[in-house]
Amino acid sequence: MSNVEKTLSIIKPDAVERNLDDQIKEMYINNGFKIVQEKKIQIEKLEAEKFYKVHETKPFYNELCNYLSSGPIIVMILEKVNAVLANRELMGSTNPKEAREGTIRKKFGISIDKNSVHGSDSPENAKIEIDFFFND
């Protein structure tokens, strides 16, 4: 029984700024993901705060929100069997230095903050995050 899921992926400001979006999308496609929908947007800090609400109590919350709203981002709905887990594996560790070879963050990430991509961490959050950006 195949468990086809959708997950949210964000190509973050550092990667968009460096024109890495096509290379990152190619990595998704080469790993069996289908890009169902995508759009390039710039969000306000207030929207970033809503999006990252789950991290509200963490010390890095404010910086995270400032960063996500600092430049254009590309939000995508990815689809694949077990998409959430598969995306997290392809993204690699939050810290690019600790990420496995061949992962997006190992290849393109600059730092823990500027790690090029975001991905949903559970099927439940994937639905919430997809609705956040694609609720039209």
N, C-alpha and C positions, 0 to 999 in steps of 0.2 A: 504494500500500500504506500503510495507516494504522498509525502507530506509537503505539498507545494505551499510555500509561505511567501509573504511580502515583508520586506524590511525597508527601513529608511536609511539612506546614506546621504551624508553631507560632505561635499568637497569644500573644505574650509578656506577662509581668506588667504592663508599663506600659499596654498596650492593653486588657487585661482589666479592670484597675483603672479605666480611663476608660470602661468599657462600650462599647468600639468593636467587639466581636466580631461583632455583627449586620451592621454596616456593612462590615467586612472580608470576611465571608462573602458578602455581596451582591456585592462587587467580584469575588470569585472566580467566582461563579455568572454574573454579567454578562459575564465574560470566557471563558465556555464550560467552566469547570471543573465537575466533578461532585464533591460532597463525599460520598465513599463511606462514611466512618466518622468520628466525632468524639467526643471526650470532654474534660470539664473535670477537670483533676487538679492536685495540688500535689506537686512532687517534692522529695526531700531533696537536700541539697548533694552527697552521695555519688553519687546517681543522675545529677545534672547533670555531675559529674566524669567519670562513665563515658560519658555521652552526648557530651560535648565532648572526649573523649580525643584526637582528632586535633589539637586545639589546645594540648595539654599543654605544649609547649615555648614557646608564645607568651607574651609579657609580660602580656597581658590575660586569660589563662586563669582565674585565680582569681576575678577580678571577674565574668567571664562566668558562671561556675558559681554564684557568690553570687547574681547577678541572676536567673538562670533559676529558682533555687529560692526566690526572695524572695516569691512570691505565686502565686495560681492561674494556670495556663496552659490553653490549649485546643489539643489536638493533633488534627490532621485528616489523613486520607488523601484526597488530591485525585487525580482521574483526568481525563486529557485526552490528545489527541495531543501528543506531545513535552512532557509535563507538566513535567518538570524545568526545561527551558529556558524554557517559557512562564511558569512560576511565578517564576523568577528575574527575568524581564523585568517581570512585573507588580509584584513586590516593589520593584524599583528598587535603586539603590546602597546599600551598607551605611551610608554617611553620608547621612542625609536631606537635607542641604544640597546634595549633589551629585546626588541622585536626580532623574530626569525628572518633569516634570509628569504627573499622572495615575497615578503609581505609589503603592502603599500607603505606602511609607516617606516619600515626599514629602508625602503628605496627613496622615499620622498620626505619623510618627517624631519623636521629641524630640531624640535625639542618636545618635551612633554606637553607644553602648551600648543606649540605649532606643529601638530602631528598630522596635518593634512586632511584627515578624514574623521567623520563621526559615523557610528552605526548603532542602531537600536540594540539594547542588551537583552531583550526578551520579546516573545511574540506579543505579549500584552502591551509593552511599551512601543513596539513597532506600530501597532494600530493607533495608539495615542499620537505618536510622532508623525505618522503619515497624515492623520486627520488635521494635525496642527498646520501643516504646510499645504495640504491638498484638500481643503474642505469646501472647494467651490462647486 
